[in-house]
Amino acid sequence: MLGIIGIIVIFVMVFGGYIEAGGKMEIILEALPHEMIVIGGATVGSFLIGNSMSTVKQTAKDLGKVFK
């Protein structure tokens, strides 16, 4: 539960600050699918390169605990 609250706080602060600074959400929403592919792919690839298979498997198992 605390993990979900933390994620919500992050999104509210980042996007709230962006809007407060005069940013336009239309730009973010238009670029979002492409940016998620680039950033997500780089993140997963870097994680796979930098960790052993046992760490990757354990992380996959533990990922669900973030949302409990």
PDB file with one MODEL, atoms N, CA, C and O in Angstrom:
MODEL        1
ATOM      1  N   MET A   1       0.826  -1.200   0.000  1.00  0.00           N
ATOM      2  CA  MET A   1       0.000   0.000   0.000  1.00  0.00           C
ATOM      3  C   MET A   1       0.866   1.257   0.000  1.00  0.00           C
ATOM      4  O   MET A   1       0.586   2.214  -0.722  1.00  0.00           O
ATOM      5  N   LEU A   2       1.912   1.245   0.811  1.00  0.00           N
ATOM      6  CA  LEU A   2       2.793   2.404   0.886  1.00  0.00           C
ATOM      7  C   LEU A   2       3.494   2.647  -0.447  1.00  0.00           C
ATOM      8  O   LEU A   2       3.759   3.790  -0.820  1.00  0.00           O
ATOM      9  N   GLY A   3       3.793   1.560  -1.162  1.00  0.00           N
ATOM     10  CA  GLY A   3       4.407   1.695  -2.481  1.00  0.00           C
ATOM     11  C   GLY A   3       3.508   2.425  -3.460  1.00  0.00           C
ATOM     12  O   GLY A   3       3.971   3.274  -4.222  1.00  0.00           O
ATOM     13  N   ILE A   4       2.224   2.099  -3.442  1.00  0.00           N
ATOM     14  CA  ILE A   4       1.267   2.755  -4.337  1.00  0.00           C
ATOM     15  C   ILE A   4       1.149   4.234  -3.988  1.00  0.00           C
ATOM     16  O   ILE A   4       1.119   5.083  -4.879  1.00  0.00           O
ATOM     17  N   ILE A   5       1.083   4.540  -2.710  1.00  0.00           N
ATOM     18  CA  ILE A   5       1.011   5.937  -2.278  1.00  0.00           C
ATOM     19  C   ILE A   5       2.256   6.693  -2.731  1.00  0.00           C
ATOM     20  O   ILE A   5       2.164   7.830  -3.194  1.00  0.00           O
ATOM     21  N   GLY A   6       3.411   6.064  -2.597  1.00  0.00           N
ATOM     22  CA  GLY A   6       4.657   6.690  -3.035  1.00  0.00           C
ATOM     23  C   GLY A   6       4.661   6.983  -4.522  1.00  0.00           C
ATOM     24  O   GLY A   6       5.091   8.056  -4.943  1.00  0.00           O
ATOM     25  N   ILE A   7       4.186   6.038  -5.319  1.00  0.00           N
ATOM     26  CA  ILE A   7       4.125   6.234  -6.770  1.00  0.00           C
ATOM     27  C   ILE A   7       3.169   7.377  -7.118  1.00  0.00           C
ATOM     28  O   ILE A   7       3.466   8.186  -7.997  1.00  0.00           O
ATOM     29  N   ILE A   8       2.040   7.448  -6.444  1.00  0.00           N
ATOM     30  CA  ILE A   8       1.085   8.535  -6.685  1.00  0.00           C
ATOM     31  C   ILE A   8       1.710   9.881  -6.334  1.00  0.00           C
ATOM     32  O   ILE A   8       1.569  10.845  -7.086  1.00  0.00           O
ATOM     33  N   VAL A   9       2.400   9.954  -5.197  1.00  0.00           N
ATOM     34  CA  VAL A   9       3.066  11.198  -4.792  1.00  0.00           C
ATOM     35  C   VAL A   9       4.083  11.626  -5.846  1.00  0.00           C
ATOM     36  O   VAL A   9       4.155  12.803  -6.198  1.00  0.00           O
ATOM     37  N   ILE A  10       4.861  10.685  -6.344  1.00  0.00           N
ATOM     38  CA  ILE A  10       5.858  11.005  -7.374  1.00  0.00           C
ATOM     39  C   ILE A  10       5.185  11.609  -8.602  1.00  0.00           C
ATOM     40  O   ILE A  10       5.607  12.661  -9.082  1.00  0.00           O
ATOM     41  N   PHE A  11       4.146  10.959  -9.114  1.00  0.00           N
ATOM     42  CA  PHE A  11       3.470  11.460 -10.311  1.00  0.00           C
ATOM     43  C   PHE A  11       2.848  12.832 -10.082  1.00  0.00           C
ATOM     44  O   PHE A  11       2.956  13.713 -10.935  1.00  0.00           O
ATOM     45  N   VAL A  12       2.197  13.018  -8.935  1.00  0.00           N
ATOM     46  CA  VAL A  12       1.573  14.312  -8.639  1.00  0.00           C
ATOM     47  C   VAL A  12       2.628  15.411  -8.564  1.00  0.00           C
ATOM     48  O   VAL A  12       2.430  16.494  -9.114  1.00  0.00           O
ATOM     49  N   MET A  13       3.736  15.148  -7.897  1.00  0.00           N
ATOM     50  CA  MET A  13       4.781  16.162  -7.755  1.00  0.00           C
ATOM     51  C   MET A  13       5.463  16.479  -9.088  1.00  0.00           C
ATOM     52  O   MET A  13       5.673  17.647  -9.414  1.00  0.00           O
ATOM     53  N   VAL A  14       5.804  15.458  -9.847  1.00  0.00           N
ATOM     54  CA  VAL A  14       6.501  15.682 -11.119  1.00  0.00           C
ATOM     55  C   VAL A  14       5.599  16.415 -12.106  1.00  0.00           C
ATOM     56  O   VAL A  14       5.989  17.447 -12.654  1.00  0.00           O
ATOM     57  N   PHE A  15       4.400  15.894 -12.337  1.00  0.00           N
ATOM     58  CA  PHE A  15       3.525  16.520 -13.322  1.00  0.00           C
ATOM     59  C   PHE A  15       2.902  17.810 -12.799  1.00  0.00           C
ATOM     60  O   PHE A  15       2.664  18.738 -13.571  1.00  0.00           O
ATOM     61  N   GLY A  16       2.637  17.876 -11.503  1.00  0.00           N
ATOM     62  CA  GLY A  16       2.147  19.127 -10.917  1.00  0.00           C
ATOM     63  C   GLY A  16       3.175  20.238 -11.042  1.00  0.00           C
ATOM     64  O   GLY A  16       2.830  21.370 -11.380  1.00  0.00           O
ATOM     65  N   GLY A  17       4.440  19.921 -10.770  1.00  0.00           N
ATOM     66  CA  GLY A  17       5.511  20.904 -10.932  1.00  0.00           C
ATOM     67  C   GLY A  17       5.674  21.333 -12.376  1.00  0.00           C
ATOM     68  O   GLY A  17       5.917  22.507 -12.656  1.00  0.00           O
ATOM     69  N   TYR A  18       5.541  20.390 -13.289  1.00  0.00           N
ATOM     70  CA  TYR A  18       5.644  20.686 -14.722  1.00  0.00           C
ATOM     71  C   TYR A  18       4.536  21.650 -15.151  1.00  0.00           C
ATOM     72  O   TYR A  18       4.798  22.627 -15.853  1.00  0.00           O
ATOM     73  N   ILE A  19       3.313  21.376 -14.732  1.00  0.00           N
ATOM     74  CA  ILE A  19       2.181  22.239 -15.081  1.00  0.00           C
ATOM     75  C   ILE A  19       2.331  23.603 -14.412  1.00  0.00           C
ATOM     76  O   ILE A  19       2.076  24.634 -15.034  1.00  0.00           O
ATOM     77  N   GLU A  20       2.743  23.610 -13.154  1.00  0.00           N
ATOM     78  CA  GLU A  20       2.938  24.860 -12.411  1.00  0.00           C
ATOM     79  C   GLU A  20       3.984  25.751 -13.080  1.00  0.00           C
ATOM     80  O   GLU A  20       3.883  26.977 -13.031  1.00  0.00           O
ATOM     81  N   ALA A  21       4.978  25.139 -13.698  1.00  0.00           N
ATOM     82  CA  ALA A  21       6.033  25.893 -14.379  1.00  0.00           C
ATOM     83  C   ALA A  21       5.605  26.345 -15.774  1.00  0.00           C
ATOM     84  O   ALA A  21       6.389  26.965 -16.493  1.00  0.00           O
ATOM     85  N   GLY A  22       4.377  26.041 -16.156  1.00  0.00           N
ATOM     86  CA  GLY A  22       3.867  26.493 -17.446  1.00  0.00           C
ATOM     87  C   GLY A  22       3.901  25.437 -18.535  1.00  0.00           C
ATOM     88  O   GLY A  22       3.634  25.736 -19.699  1.00  0.00           O
ATOM     89  N   GLY A  23       4.226  24.203 -18.170  1.00  0.00           N
ATOM     90  CA  GLY A  23       4.280  23.126 -19.156  1.00  0.00           C
ATOM     91  C   GLY A  23       2.895  22.733 -19.643  1.00  0.00           C
ATOM     92  O   GLY A  23       1.908  22.879 -18.923  1.00  0.00           O
ATOM     93  N   LYS A  24       2.832  22.247 -20.841  1.00  0.00           N
ATOM     94  CA  LYS A  24       1.562  21.837 -21.443  1.00  0.00           C
ATOM     95  C   LYS A  24       1.484  20.305 -21.476  1.00  0.00           C
ATOM     96  O   LYS A  24       2.334  19.644 -22.072  1.00  0.00           O
ATOM     97  N   MET A  25       0.464  19.760 -20.834  1.00  0.00           N
ATOM     98  CA  MET A  25       0.309  18.307 -20.737  1.00  0.00           C
ATOM     99  C   MET A  25       0.068  17.654 -22.099  1.00  0.00           C
ATOM    100  O   MET A  25       0.353  16.468 -22.265  1.00  0.00           O
ATOM    101  N   GLU A  26      -0.446  18.398 -23.069  1.00  0.00           N
ATOM    102  CA  GLU A  26      -0.678  17.825 -24.395  1.00  0.00           C
ATOM    103  C   GLU A  26       0.624  17.303 -24.993  1.00  0.00           C
ATOM    104  O   GLU A  26       0.649  16.257 -25.642  1.00  0.00           O
ATOM    105  N   ILE A  27       1.703  18.046 -24.765  1.00  0.00           N
ATOM    106  CA  ILE A  27       3.010  17.642 -25.285  1.00  0.00           C
ATOM    107  C   ILE A  27       3.444  16.326 -24.641  1.00  0.00           C
ATOM    108  O   ILE A  27       3.926  15.423 -25.324  1.00  0.00           O
ATOM    109  N   ILE A  28       3.270  16.226 -23.334  1.00  0.00           N
ATOM    110  CA  ILE A  28       3.651  15.013 -22.598  1.00  0.00           C
ATOM    111  C   ILE A  28       2.815  13.824 -23.071  1.00  0.00           C
ATOM    112  O   ILE A  28       3.353  12.751 -23.344  1.00  0.00           O
ATOM    113  N   LEU A  29       1.518  14.016 -23.165  1.00  0.00           N
ATOM    114  CA  LEU A  29       0.632  12.914 -23.547  1.00  0.00           C
ATOM    115  C   LEU A  29       0.881  12.443 -24.974  1.00  0.00           C
ATOM    116  O   LEU A  29       0.733  11.258 -25.271  1.00  0.00           O
ATOM    117  N   GLU A  30       1.258  13.367 -25.859  1.00  0.00           N
ATOM    118  CA  GLU A  30       1.548  12.989 -27.241  1.00  0.00           C
ATOM    119  C   GLU A  30       2.830  12.162 -27.336  1.00  0.00           C
ATOM    120  O   GLU A  30       2.903  11.209 -28.112  1.00  0.00           O
ATOM    121  N   ALA A  31       3.827  12.524 -26.551  1.00  0.00           N
ATOM    122  CA  ALA A  31       5.126  11.843 -26.603  1.00  0.00           C
ATOM    123  C   ALA A  31       5.184  10.603 -25.712  1.00  0.00           C
ATOM    124  O   ALA A  31       6.102   9.793 -25.847  1.00  0.00           O
ATOM    125  N   LEU A  32       4.232  10.443 -24.815  1.00  0.00           N
ATOM    126  CA  LEU A  32       4.295   9.397 -23.793  1.00  0.00           C
ATOM    127  C   LEU A  32       4.527   7.983 -24.317  1.00  0.00           C
ATOM    128  O   LEU A  32       5.410   7.299 -23.799  1.00  0.00           O
ATOM    129  N   PRO A  33       3.788   7.511 -25.311  1.00  0.00           N
ATOM    130  CA  PRO A  33       4.023   6.122 -25.752  1.00  0.00           C
ATOM    131  C   PRO A  33       5.449   5.887 -26.248  1.00  0.00           C
ATOM    132  O   PRO A  33       6.059   4.861 -25.946  1.00  0.00           O
ATOM    133  N   HIS A  34       5.966   6.832 -26.999  1.00  0.00           N
ATOM    134  CA  HIS A  34       7.313   6.686 -27.549  1.00  0.00           C
ATOM    135  C   HIS A  34       8.369   6.784 -26.451  1.00  0.00           C
ATOM    136  O   HIS A  34       9.341   6.028 -26.439  1.00  0.00           O
ATOM    137  N   GLU A  35       8.168   7.713 -25.540  1.00  0.00           N
ATOM    138  CA  GLU A  35       9.116   7.888 -24.435  1.00  0.00           C
ATOM    139  C   GLU A  35       9.120   6.665 -23.520  1.00  0.00           C
ATOM    140  O   GLU A  35      10.175   6.259 -23.033  1.00  0.00           O
ATOM    141  N   MET A  36       7.951   6.081 -23.285  1.00  0.00           N
ATOM    142  CA  MET A  36       7.883   4.895 -22.429  1.00  0.00           C
ATOM    143  C   MET A  36       8.647   3.728 -23.046  1.00  0.00           C
ATOM    144  O   MET A  36       9.297   2.964 -22.332  1.00  0.00           O
ATOM    145  N   ILE A  37       8.571   3.588 -24.367  1.00  0.00           N
ATOM    146  CA  ILE A  37       9.317   2.525 -25.047  1.00  0.00           C
ATOM    147  C   ILE A  37      10.813   2.754 -24.892  1.00  0.00           C
ATOM    148  O   ILE A  37      11.551   1.829 -24.555  1.00  0.00           O
ATOM    149  N   VAL A  38      11.264   3.984 -25.137  1.00  0.00           N
ATOM    150  CA  VAL A  38      12.693   4.296 -25.061  1.00  0.00           C
ATOM    151  C   VAL A  38      13.208   4.151 -23.633  1.00  0.00           C
ATOM    152  O   VAL A  38      14.192   3.450 -23.395  1.00  0.00           O
ATOM    153  N   ILE A  39      12.552   4.807 -22.691  1.00  0.00           N
ATOM    154  CA  ILE A  39      13.018   4.789 -21.304  1.00  0.00           C
ATOM    155  C   ILE A  39      12.852   3.402 -20.695  1.00  0.00           C
ATOM    156  O   ILE A  39      13.761   2.903 -20.031  1.00  0.00           O
ATOM    157  N   GLY A  40      11.699   2.776 -20.915  1.00  0.00           N
ATOM    158  CA  GLY A  40      11.461   1.436 -20.376  1.00  0.00           C
ATOM    159  C   GLY A  40      12.416   0.406 -20.947  1.00  0.00           C
ATOM    160  O   GLY A  40      12.940  -0.433 -20.214  1.00  0.00           O
ATOM    161  N   GLY A  41      12.645   0.462 -22.249  1.00  0.00           N
ATOM    162  CA  GLY A  41      13.576  -0.471 -22.884  1.00  0.00           C
ATOM    163  C   GLY A  41      14.994  -0.303 -22.378  1.00  0.00           C
ATOM    164  O   GLY A  41      15.686  -1.286 -22.113  1.00  0.00           O
ATOM    165  N   ALA A  42      15.432   0.948 -22.242  1.00  0.00           N
ATOM    166  CA  ALA A  42      16.776   1.213 -21.726  1.00  0.00           C
ATOM    167  C   ALA A  42      16.909   0.747 -20.277  1.00  0.00           C
ATOM    168  O   ALA A  42      17.949   0.221 -19.882  1.00  0.00           O
ATOM    169  N   THR A  43      15.864   0.940 -19.500  1.00  0.00           N
ATOM    170  CA  THR A  43      15.887   0.523 -18.099  1.00  0.00           C
ATOM    171  C   THR A  43      15.976  -0.996 -17.976  1.00  0.00           C
ATOM    172  O   THR A  43      16.822  -1.517 -17.249  1.00  0.00           O
ATOM    173  N   VAL A  44      15.109  -1.696 -18.680  1.00  0.00           N
ATOM    174  CA  VAL A  44      15.105  -3.163 -18.611  1.00  0.00           C
ATOM    175  C   VAL A  44      16.410  -3.730 -19.153  1.00  0.00           C
ATOM    176  O   VAL A  44      16.990  -4.636 -18.556  1.00  0.00           O
ATOM    177  N   GLY A  45      16.874  -3.203 -20.278  1.00  0.00           N
ATOM    178  CA  GLY A  45      18.129  -3.674 -20.856  1.00  0.00           C
ATOM    179  C   GLY A  45      19.309  -3.466 -19.925  1.00  0.00           C
ATOM    180  O   GLY A  45      20.138  -4.361 -19.759  1.00  0.00           O
ATOM    181  N   SER A  46      19.390  -2.295 -19.317  1.00  0.00           N
ATOM    182  CA  SER A  46      20.474  -2.007 -18.372  1.00  0.00           C
ATOM    183  C   SER A  46      20.404  -2.918 -17.154  1.00  0.00           C
ATOM    184  O   SER A  46      21.426  -3.393 -16.658  1.00  0.00           O
ATOM    185  N   PHE A  47      19.192  -3.152 -16.682  1.00  0.00           N
ATOM    186  CA  PHE A  47      19.022  -4.042 -15.531  1.00  0.00           C
ATOM    187  C   PHE A  47      19.478  -5.457 -15.868  1.00  0.00           C
ATOM    188  O   PHE A  47      20.153  -6.101 -15.065  1.00  0.00           O
ATOM    189  N   LEU A  48      19.115  -5.939 -17.045  1.00  0.00           N
ATOM    190  CA  LEU A  48      19.513  -7.291 -17.451  1.00  0.00           C
ATOM    191  C   LEU A  48      21.028  -7.401 -17.626  1.00  0.00           C
ATOM    192  O   LEU A  48      21.621  -8.409 -17.243  1.00  0.00           O
ATOM    193  N   ILE A  49      21.656  -6.378 -18.197  1.00  0.00           N
ATOM    194  CA  ILE A  49      23.106  -6.391 -18.386  1.00  0.00           C
ATOM    195  C   ILE A  49      23.834  -6.346 -17.048  1.00  0.00           C
ATOM    196  O   ILE A  49      24.853  -7.014 -16.872  1.00  0.00           O
ATOM    197  N   GLY A  50      23.320  -5.568 -16.111  1.00  0.00           N
ATOM    198  CA  GLY A  50      24.027  -5.314 -14.862  1.00  0.00           C
ATOM    199  C   GLY A  50      23.796  -6.312 -13.750  1.00  0.00           C
ATOM    200  O   GLY A  50      24.406  -6.186 -12.689  1.00  0.00           O
ATOM    201  N   ASN A  51      22.937  -7.303 -13.948  1.00  0.00           N
ATOM    202  CA  ASN A  51      22.607  -8.222 -12.863  1.00  0.00           C
ATOM    203  C   ASN A  51      22.668  -9.671 -13.328  1.00  0.00           C
ATOM    204  O   ASN A  51      22.547  -9.978 -14.514  1.00  0.00           O
ATOM    205  N   SER A  52      22.862 -10.548 -12.350  1.00  0.00           N
ATOM    206  CA  SER A  52      22.880 -11.984 -12.646  1.00  0.00           C
ATOM    207  C   SER A  52      21.450 -12.482 -12.852  1.00  0.00           C
ATOM    208  O   SER A  52      20.487 -11.809 -12.482  1.00  0.00           O
ATOM    209  N   MET A  53      21.327 -13.657 -13.443  1.00  0.00           N
ATOM    210  CA  MET A  53      20.002 -14.231 -13.697  1.00  0.00           C
ATOM    211  C   MET A  53      19.257 -14.484 -12.391  1.00  0.00           C
ATOM    212  O   MET A  53      18.038 -14.317 -12.339  1.00  0.00           O
ATOM    213  N   SER A  54      19.962 -14.883 -11.342  1.00  0.00           N
ATOM    214  CA  SER A  54      19.281 -15.124 -10.064  1.00  0.00           C
ATOM    215  C   SER A  54      18.708 -13.820  -9.503  1.00  0.00           C
ATOM    216  O   SER A  54      17.624 -13.822  -8.919  1.00  0.00           O
ATOM    217  N   THR A  55      19.421 -12.723  -9.674  1.00  0.00           N
ATOM    218  CA  THR A  55      18.916 -11.423  -9.224  1.00  0.00           C
ATOM    219  C   THR A  55      17.699 -11.006 -10.042  1.00  0.00           C
ATOM    220  O   THR A  55      16.730 -10.483  -9.492  1.00  0.00           O
ATOM    221  N   VAL A  56      17.744 -11.232 -11.339  1.00  0.00           N
ATOM    222  CA  VAL A  56      16.616 -10.891 -12.212  1.00  0.00           C
ATOM    223  C   VAL A  56      15.383 -11.694 -11.807  1.00  0.00           C
ATOM    224  O   VAL A  56      14.288 -11.140 -11.709  1.00  0.00           O
ATOM    225  N   LYS A  57      15.554 -12.989 -11.572  1.00  0.00           N
ATOM    226  CA  LYS A  57      14.427 -13.837 -11.167  1.00  0.00           C
ATOM    227  C   LYS A  57      13.871 -13.412  -9.815  1.00  0.00           C
ATOM    228  O   LYS A  57      12.654 -13.360  -9.635  1.00  0.00           O
ATOM    229  N   GLN A  58      14.749 -13.108  -8.862  1.00  0.00           N
ATOM    230  CA  GLN A  58      14.298 -12.692  -7.534  1.00  0.00           C
ATOM    231  C   GLN A  58      13.563 -11.355  -7.613  1.00  0.00           C
ATOM    232  O   GLN A  58      12.557 -11.155  -6.931  1.00  0.00           O
ATOM    233  N   THR A  59      14.057 -10.455  -8.431  1.00  0.00           N
ATOM    234  CA  THR A  59      13.398  -9.161  -8.604  1.00  0.00           C
ATOM    235  C   THR A  59      12.010  -9.339  -9.195  1.00  0.00           C
ATOM    236  O   THR A  59      11.063  -8.683  -8.761  1.00  0.00           O
ATOM    237  N   ALA A  60      11.879 -10.219 -10.179  1.00  0.00           N
ATOM    238  CA  ALA A  60      10.569 -10.488 -10.778  1.00  0.00           C
ATOM    239  C   ALA A  60       9.598 -11.029  -9.732  1.00  0.00           C
ATOM    240  O   ALA A  60       8.422 -10.666  -9.726  1.00  0.00           O
ATOM    241  N   LYS A  61      10.087 -11.892  -8.851  1.00  0.00           N
ATOM    242  CA  LYS A  61       9.236 -12.438  -7.788  1.00  0.00           C
ATOM    243  C   LYS A  61       8.846 -11.356  -6.785  1.00  0.00           C
ATOM    244  O   LYS A  61       7.708 -11.314  -6.318  1.00  0.00           O
ATOM    245  N   ASP A  62       9.802 -10.479  -6.458  1.00  0.00           N
ATOM    246  CA  ASP A  62       9.575  -9.474  -5.420  1.00  0.00           C
ATOM    247  C   ASP A  62       8.830  -8.237  -5.912  1.00  0.00           C
ATOM    248  O   ASP A  62       8.358  -7.442  -5.099  1.00  0.00           O
ATOM    249  N   LEU A  63       8.719  -8.063  -7.206  1.00  0.00           N
ATOM    250  CA  LEU A  63       8.083  -6.868  -7.753  1.00  0.00           C
ATOM    251  C   LEU A  63       6.642  -6.722  -7.280  1.00  0.00           C
ATOM    252  O   LEU A  63       6.175  -5.607  -7.047  1.00  0.00           O
ATOM    253  N   GLY A  64       5.949  -7.820  -7.140  1.00  0.00           N
ATOM    254  CA  GLY A  64       4.570  -7.781  -6.663  1.00  0.00           C
ATOM    255  C   GLY A  64       4.435  -7.278  -5.240  1.00  0.00           C
ATOM    256  O   GLY A  64       3.383  -6.761  -4.865  1.00  0.00           O
ATOM    257  N   LYS A  65       5.479  -7.420  -4.442  1.00  0.00           N
ATOM    258  CA  LYS A  65       5.435  -6.962  -3.051  1.00  0.00           C
ATOM    259  C   LYS A  65       5.326  -5.448  -2.947  1.00  0.00           C
ATOM    260  O   LYS A  65       4.848  -4.930  -1.938  1.00  0.00           O
ATOM    261  N   VAL A  66       5.763  -4.737  -3.974  1.00  0.00           N
ATOM    262  CA  VAL A  66       5.688  -3.277  -3.965  1.00  0.00           C
ATOM    263  C   VAL A  66       4.239  -2.821  -3.877  1.00  0.00           C
ATOM    264  O   VAL A  66       3.947  -1.790  -3.270  1.00  0.00           O
ATOM    265  N   PHE A  67       3.341  -3.572  -4.472  1.00  0.00           N
ATOM    266  CA  PHE A  67       1.949  -3.167  -4.552  1.00  0.00           C
ATOM    267  C   PHE A  67       1.061  -3.802  -3.484  1.00  0.00           C
ATOM    268  O   PHE A  67      -0.162  -3.691  -3.559  1.00  0.00           O
ATOM    269  N   LYS A  68       1.650  -4.459  -2.498  1.00  0.00           N
ATOM    270  CA  LYS A  68       0.852  -5.050  -1.414  1.00  0.00           C
ATOM    271  C   LYS A  68       0.764  -4.110  -0.246  1.00  0.00           C
ATOM    272  O   LYS A  68       0.134  -4.433   0.760  1.00  0.00           O
TER     273      LYS A  68
ENDMDL
END
